[in-house]
Amino acid sequence: MKVLIVTAGSRGDVQPYAALALALKAAGHEPVLAAATRSGGIFAGLGFRFVELDEGPMRLVDNTERRGTLALVREAMGMLSKTFADAWDVASEGADIVVHHPGVMVGPHLAERLDVPSVLGAFTPLHVPTAAFPMPLLPSWTPPAFNRISYRLVDGISLPYRKLLTQWRADTLGLPPGRGRQDVVMHAFSEHVVPRPRDWPATALTTGYWFLPSPEDYVLPQALQDFAKGTTVYIGFGSMTRDDPGRRTEVVLEAVRLAGVRAILAKGWGGLAAPDLPDNVMMVDQVPHDRLFPFVDAVVHHGGAGTAAAAAAAGRPQVLCPFLADQPYWGRRMHELGVAPPALPQRGLDSGELAASIKEALSRSAAAAALGERIRAEDGTGKAVHALERLCPTSGR
C-alpha cells in the first residue's frame, strides 16, 4: 500500500505524521511524507521517503505583528501556489490513499483526482460535529444548544482560499468546482484525554497518539540528567513568537525563583531568550520530549497538542499558558482531567500567578502518573495502520 501523507507547519505539525510513516514502513507499506515545513532536516533521514514542499505561508511566521489579518491572508494566498504545485508533483506519482493535515487544503483534492480514499489526520476534535462539546476554538461558555452547529465555523477558516482552490482544481487537476474527497477523520489523540462522543459517526476514529520515538542510541546529556536531580520543571513555548521574548523570559525566571524550583528552558523559535541565567536555570535548544520529560517534575508550555500529549504520556503534571487557536482547549482539557491547574493565558502572564500554578501542578503528580500509564498502554500508530489497511484492503503491501 502506497500512502501519501501531506502536511505543513512547525515540527509539532509534522512529527506525528512521521511517526505514522515509520509505523507504515515497519508494517511493509510504502509511505511518502510530503511536508511544507521549516523542520525538514529532522525527518529526512528516518528510513522512509521524505519530500520537502515549498514553505509557502510558513515564511510569514516570524513577522506577523506588523500586518493586519486581511493583509496576511493575501500574502498567504500569494505563497500557496508553489506549495500546491509541489504537492501535486508528488501525488501525480500515484498513491493508494492520501492522509493529510487539516491545514493542508489540497489533501482532499489530491485524493479526488487520484480516486483514492482520503483520511484527515486530526490532533484536535475540530472536524466532526458533536453535541457533547462546542467546536474547540470557541470558549467553554458557548451555550450547549449551539455545540453541534458551532462546527460550521471550521468551514469558514478556509473560505478566503476557496477561489484559489477552485482555480487550482481546474487548471492543475482538471476537476470542476468541489470540496474534494473525505472518507475518514482519524483522531490522533487518546480516548482517555478526549472520550469519544456518542454521536460521532463510524467514519470518525480515535487511534491514540502518534508518537515518534527518539533514536534508540540517543542518550539524554549527563549534564541535563544531573541538573534535574532536584525538583525541576520544563518550560518551553514551542514555535510561538508573539510579543517580547525578553520580557517573557523575565516573567518566567521570576516565577521560577518564587516557586523555588529548578528549570530547564527551551529556546524554541524565539519564545524565550536570556543572556545570563541563574544557577537554578538551564537553557536547551532541541531535546526530545519523550527523553526529557521523564526527568522533570512538571511541564510548563504553550498548550500545543503535541507538547500536551508528550507531557501527559510521560505522566507529568502541566501548566498550560496558551497563545491562540486550540491551545486554550487543551488547557481546559488537562485541567478537567486533574493533571493541570487552570490555564494561564500568555497575554498578561504574571510571575506570581505562574509560580503559584507551578506549585499547584506539582501537587497533581499522582493524577498525571495515572493518566500517563493509560496513554502509554495505547498503540496509536498501530491502530492507525490497521485502519488504513481496512480502507485499502486490495492494495497489498
C-alpha positions in Angstrom: 0.0 0.0 0.0 1.5 3.3 -1.1 0.4 6.0 1.4 0.9 9.7 0.5 1.0 11.8 3.7 0.8 15.6 3.2 1.3 18.0 6.0 2.7 21.5 6.7 3.8 23.6 9.6 6.2 23.5 12.5 7.8 20.4 14.0 4.7 19.7 16.0 2.6 19.6 12.9 4.9 17.2 11.1 6.3 14.9 13.8 3.1 12.8 14.3 2.8 12.1 10.6 6.5 11.0 10.6 5.6 8.6 13.4 2.7 7.2 11.2 5.1 6.9 8.3 7.6 4.9 10.4 4.8 2.5 11.5 3.6 2.1 7.9 7.1 1.3 6.8 7.5 -1.3 9.6 4.3 -2.9 8.5 5.6 -3.4 5.0 3.9 -0.4 3.3 5.3 2.4 1.2 4.8 5.8 2.9 5.7 9.1 1.3 5.8 12.1 3.7 5.5 15.4 1.9 5.7 18.5 4.1 5.9 22.2 3.8 7.9 22.9 6.9 11.0 24.5 8.4 11.9 21.3 10.2 12.5 19.1 7.1 16.1 18.2 8.2 14.7 16.4 11.2 12.6 14.0 9.1 14.7 13.4 6.1 16.7 10.5 7.5 14.1 8.3 9.2 14.1 5.5 6.7 11.1 6.5 4.5 10.8 8.9 1.6 10.5 12.5 2.7 9.7 15.3 0.2 10.0 18.9 1.3 7.3 21.1 -0.2 7.7 24.8 -0.7 7.5 26.5 2.6 4.7 28.8 1.4 3.0 30.9 4.2 5.4 29.5 6.8 7.6 32.4 5.7 5.2 34.7 7.5 5.6 33.1 10.9 8.3 35.3 12.2 6.8 38.7 11.3 3.0 38.8 11.8 2.6 41.7 14.2 3.1 44.4 11.5 0.3 43.1 9.3 -3.4 43.0 9.6 -5.4 39.8 9.2 -6.5 40.6 5.6 -3.0 41.5 4.6 -1.7 38.2 6.0 -4.4 36.3 4.1 -3.5 38.0 0.8 0.2 37.3 1.3 -0.5 33.7 2.2 -2.6 33.1 -0.9 0.2 34.5 -3.0 2.6 31.9 -1.5 0.4 28.9 -1.7 0.6 28.3 -5.5 4.1 26.8 -5.3 3.2 24.6 -2.3 0.1 23.3 -4.2 2.3 22.6 -7.3 4.9 20.7 -5.3 2.2 18.6 -3.6 0.7 17.6 -7.0 4.2 16.8 -8.3 4.4 14.1 -5.6 0.8 13.0 -5.8 1.0 12.5 -9.6 3.3 9.6 -9.0 0.4 7.8 -7.6 -0.9 6.6 -4.2 -3.4 4.1 -2.8 -4.6 6.5 -0.1 -4.0 10.1 1.0 -3.6 11.1 4.6 -3.4 14.9 5.2 -3.1 17.5 7.9 -6.2 19.7 8.4 -4.2 22.8 7.4 -3.2 21.2 4.0 -6.1 22.4 1.9 -5.1 20.3 -1.1 -5.2 16.9 0.5 -8.9 16.1 -0.3 -8.5 17.4 -3.8 -5.4 15.2 -4.5 -7.4 12.2 -3.3 -10.3 13.1 -5.5 -8.0 13.4 -8.5 -6.3 10.1 -7.8 -9.7 8.5 -7.0 -8.4 7.0 -3.7 -9.6 7.3 -0.1 -8.8 10.5 1.8 -8.1 10.5 5.5 -7.9 13.6 7.6 -5.4 13.1 10.4 -6.6 15.4 13.3 -4.8 16.3 16.5 -7.8 18.2 17.9 -11.5 17.3 17.7 -12.4 20.2 15.3 -13.8 18.4 12.3 -16.6 16.2 13.4 -19.7 17.9 14.8 -21.0 16.7 18.2 -23.5 17.8 20.8 -21.1 16.8 23.5 -18.9 19.9 23.4 -18.5 23.1 21.3 -16.0 23.4 18.5 -12.7 23.6 20.4 -11.7 27.0 19.0 -14.6 28.6 20.9 -14.7 29.5 24.6 -16.0 26.9 27.0 -19.1 29.1 27.9 -20.7 28.5 24.5 -24.3 27.5 25.1 -24.7 23.7 24.8 -27.6 24.2 22.4 -25.1 25.6 19.9 -22.5 22.8 20.3 -23.2 20.9 17.1 -23.9 23.9 14.9 -20.7 25.6 16.1 -18.6 23.2 13.9 -19.7 25.1 10.8 -17.2 27.7 11.8 -14.4 25.4 10.8 -15.5 25.7 7.2 -15.1 29.4 7.4 -11.4 29.1 8.1 -10.7 28.0 4.5 -13.3 30.4 3.0 -10.8 33.0 1.8 -8.9 30.3 -0.1 -11.9 28.8 -1.9 -11.5 30.8 -5.1 -7.8 29.9 -5.3 -8.5 26.2 -4.7 -11.3 26.2 -7.3 -8.9 27.7 -9.9 -6.2 25.3 -9.0 -8.5 22.3 -9.3 -9.5 23.4 -12.8 -6.0 24.4 -14.0 -3.9 21.7 -12.5 -6.2 18.8 -11.6 -8.8 19.2 -14.4 -11.6 19.0 -11.8 -14.8 21.0 -11.6 -15.6 23.1 -8.5 -15.9 21.0 -5.4 -14.8 20.4 -1.8 -12.6 17.3 -2.5 -12.9 13.8 -1.1 -13.1 13.0 2.6 -13.7 9.4 3.7 -12.5 9.2 7.3 -11.4 11.6 10.1 -8.7 9.8 12.2 -8.1 11.5 15.5 -4.6 11.1 16.7 -5.2 11.6 20.4 -6.0 9.4 23.4 -9.6 8.4 24.2 -8.5 8.9 27.8 -7.9 12.5 27.1 -10.9 13.1 24.7 -13.5 10.4 25.2 -15.4 9.5 22.0 -18.7 11.3 21.8 -21.7 9.0 21.4 -22.9 10.9 18.3 -19.8 10.6 16.2 -20.3 8.6 13.1 -18.4 5.4 12.3 -16.1 7.4 9.9 -14.7 9.3 13.0 -12.0 7.2 14.5 -9.8 7.7 17.6 -6.5 5.8 17.5 -4.4 7.2 20.3 -1.4 9.5 19.9 1.1 9.1 17.1 4.4 9.4 19.0 7.7 9.5 17.1 10.2 7.6 19.2 13.7 9.1 19.6 16.6 7.2 18.1 17.5 4.1 20.2 21.0 5.3 20.6 20.0 8.7 21.9 21.1 9.4 25.5 20.0 12.5 27.4 23.1 14.5 28.1 24.5 13.7 31.5 24.6 17.4 32.4 20.8 17.6 31.9 20.3 14.4 34.0 22.4 15.8 36.8 20.7 19.2 36.7 17.3 17.6 37.0 18.0 15.7 40.2 16.3 18.4 42.3 12.6 19.5 41.8 12.8 20.6 38.2 10.2 22.0 35.7 10.5 22.2 32.0 9.4 25.5 30.5 9.0 26.0 26.7 6.6 27.7 24.4 7.4 25.9 21.1 7.1 27.8 17.9 5.2 30.8 19.4 6.9 34.0 18.5 4.5 36.7 19.5 5.3 39.5 22.0 8.6 40.3 23.5 10.7 37.1 24.3 13.0 39.1 26.6 10.1 40.2 28.8 8.5 36.7 28.7 11.8 35.3 29.9 12.0 37.8 32.8 8.5 36.7 33.9 9.4 33.0 33.7 12.7 33.5 35.6 11.0 35.4 38.4 8.3 32.7 38.6 10.9 30.0 38.9 12.5 31.9 41.7 9.2 32.4 43.5 8.3 28.7 43.1 11.7 27.6 44.5 12.3 25.1 41.7 15.0 24.4 39.1 14.0 25.0 35.5 15.0 23.7 32.1 14.1 26.4 29.5 13.6 25.5 25.8 14.6 28.2 23.4 12.1 27.5 20.7 11.7 29.8 17.8 12.2 33.0 19.9 9.8 32.3 22.7 12.5 32.5 25.4 15.8 34.3 25.4 18.2 35.3 28.1 22.0 36.1 28.0 22.5 35.4 31.7 20.8 32.7 33.7 20.9 31.9 37.4 22.4 28.7 38.6 19.0 27.0 39.0 18.1 27.5 35.3 19.5 25.8 32.2 18.6 26.6 28.6 18.4 24.0 25.9 17.7 24.0 22.2 16.3 20.8 20.8 15.8 17.9 23.2 13.3 15.0 22.5 10.4 15.4 24.8 10.0 11.7 25.3 13.5 11.5 26.7 13.5 14.7 28.7 10.0 14.8 30.3 10.5 11.7 32.4 13.4 13.5 34.2 11.4 16.6 35.2 8.6 17.0 37.7 6.3 19.3 35.7 5.9 20.7 32.2 5.1 24.4 31.6 4.2 25.0 27.9 2.0 26.9 25.4 -0.7 24.3 25.1 0.2 22.8 21.8 -1.4 19.5 21.1 1.9 17.7 20.7 3.5 19.0 23.9 0.4 18.4 25.9 0.4 14.8 24.6 4.0 14.3 25.4 3.7 15.6 28.9 0.6 13.5 29.5 2.2 10.3 28.2 5.2 11.0 30.4 2.9 11.1 33.4 3.9 14.7 34.3 1.6 17.4 35.6 1.3 20.5 33.4 0.9 24.3 33.4 -0.5 25.5 30.2 0.0 29.1 29.0 -1.9 29.3 25.7 -1.4 31.8 23.0 -4.1 31.0 20.4 -6.1 28.5 18.3 -6.7 25.2 20.0 -4.2 25.8 22.9 -6.9 27.1 25.3 -8.9 24.0 24.6 -6.0 21.7 25.7 -5.6 23.9 28.8 -9.2 23.2 29.7 -9.0 19.5 29.0 -5.8 19.0 31.1 -7.4 20.9 34.0 -10.6 18.9 33.7 -8.6 15.7 33.8 -7.0 16.8 37.0 -3.4 17.0 35.7 -3.1 20.8 35.5 -4.3 23.9 37.3 -6.5 26.4 35.3 -4.6 27.6 32.2 -2.8 31.0 32.3 -3.2 32.8 29.0 0.1 34.3 27.7 -1.5 37.7 27.4 -0.8 39.3 30.8 1.2 36.4 32.1 2.2 37.2 35.6 5.2 35.8 37.6 3.3 35.4 40.8 0.4 33.5 39.2 2.8 31.3 37.2 4.7 30.5 40.4 1.5 29.6 42.2 0.4 27.4 39.2 3.8 25.6 39.2 3.4 24.7 42.9 -0.2 23.6 42.3 0.8 21.4 39.3 3.4 19.7 41.4 0.6 18.6 43.8 -1.1 16.8 40.9 1.6 14.3 40.2 -0.4 11.2 41.2 -3.3 12.0 38.7 -0.8 12.8 36.0 1.1 9.5 36.6 -2.2 7.5 36.4 -3.1 9.2 33.1 0.4 8.5 31.7 0.0 4.8 32.4 -3.2 4.6 30.4 -1.8 6.6 27.5 1.4 4.5 27.3 -0.7 1.3 27.0 -2.2 2.5 23.7 -0.7 1.8 20.3 -1.8 4.9 18.3 0.2 4.4 15.2 -0.5 0.6 15.2 -4.3 1.3 15.3 -3.9 3.9 12.6 -2.0 1.5 10.3 -4.8 -1.1 10.7 -7.5 1.5 9.9 -5.7 2.5 6.7 -5.3 -1.2 5.7 -9.1 -1.6 6.2 -9.7 1.3 3.9 -7.4 -0.2 1.2 -8.0 -4.0 1.5 -6.9 -4.8 -2.0 -3.9 -2.6 -2.3 -1.4 -5.2 -1.0 1.9 -4.4 0.7 
